[in-house]
Amino acid sequence: MHEPERGDLYKHFKGGFYIVLYAGVKNANNDANDEETYIFYKRVGNGDMYIRKHSEFVSKINGKQYRFKYVGNVLNDERYKKNEETPVQSQN
């Protein structure tokens, strides 16, 4: 599984494309052993934003397929920088 990073484009197993905005660490007790990493991401098209634990983001569904499939990084792709295509258009 690709390690999620800013600008990564993923396709959800139910359909829909999502872009990773950033990862954040929750440490409620200031204890390094109690840290949890979360992935902040948004849906392509309507811009709805979501937060999911890193472990869930990279997990498999029923042990069969990954929840999200890595497609590419929109920050490193010139087509997306120039707004010539949306990530969804380029996948069709």
CORVENZI-V93870 format. One record per backbone hydrogen bond with DSSP energy under -0.5 kcal/mol. CO is the residue of the C=O (numbers start at 1). NH is the residue of the N-H. E is the energy in kcal/mol with one decimal. If there is no record, write none. Layout:
CO_NH_E / CO_NH_E
This chain:
2_4_-0.6 / 5_8_-2.2 / 7_74_-2.8 / 8_20_-2.5 / 9_71_-3.1 / 9_72_-1.3 / 10_12_-0.5 / 10_18_-2.8 / 11_69_-2.6 / 12_15_-2.1 / 16_12_-2.5 / 17_44_-3.1 / 18_10_-3.0 / 19_42_-2.3 / 20_7_-3.0 / 22_40_-3.0 / 24_38_-3.5 / 25_27_-0.5 / 26_36_-2.1 / 27_30_-0.9 / 30_32_-0.5 / 31_34_-2.5 / 32_35_-0.8 / 36_26_-3.3 / 37_54_-2.9 / 38_24_-2.6 / 38_40_-0.5 / 39_41_-0.5 / 39_52_-2.1 / 40_21_-3.1 / 40_22_-1.5 / 41_50_-3.4 / 42_19_-2.7 / 43_47_-1.5 / 44_46_-0.6 / 48_43_-2.8 / 50_41_-2.4 / 52_39_-3.4 / 53_56_-0.6 / 53_57_-2.6 / 54_58_-2.1 / 56_59_-1.2 / 59_67_-2.7 / 60_62_-0.6 / 61_64_-2.4 / 61_65_-1.2 / 65_61_-4.0 / 67_13_-2.4 / 68_70_-0.5 / 69_11_-2.5 / 72_9_-4.0 / 72_74_-0.5 / 73_76_-0.9 / 76_78_-0.6 / 77_80_-0.8 / 77_81_-1.6 / 78_82_-1.9 / 79_84_-1.9 / 79_85_-0.9 / 80_83_-0.8 / 86_90_-1.8 / 87_91_-0.7 / 88_91_-0.9 / 88_92_-0.7 / 89_92_-0.9
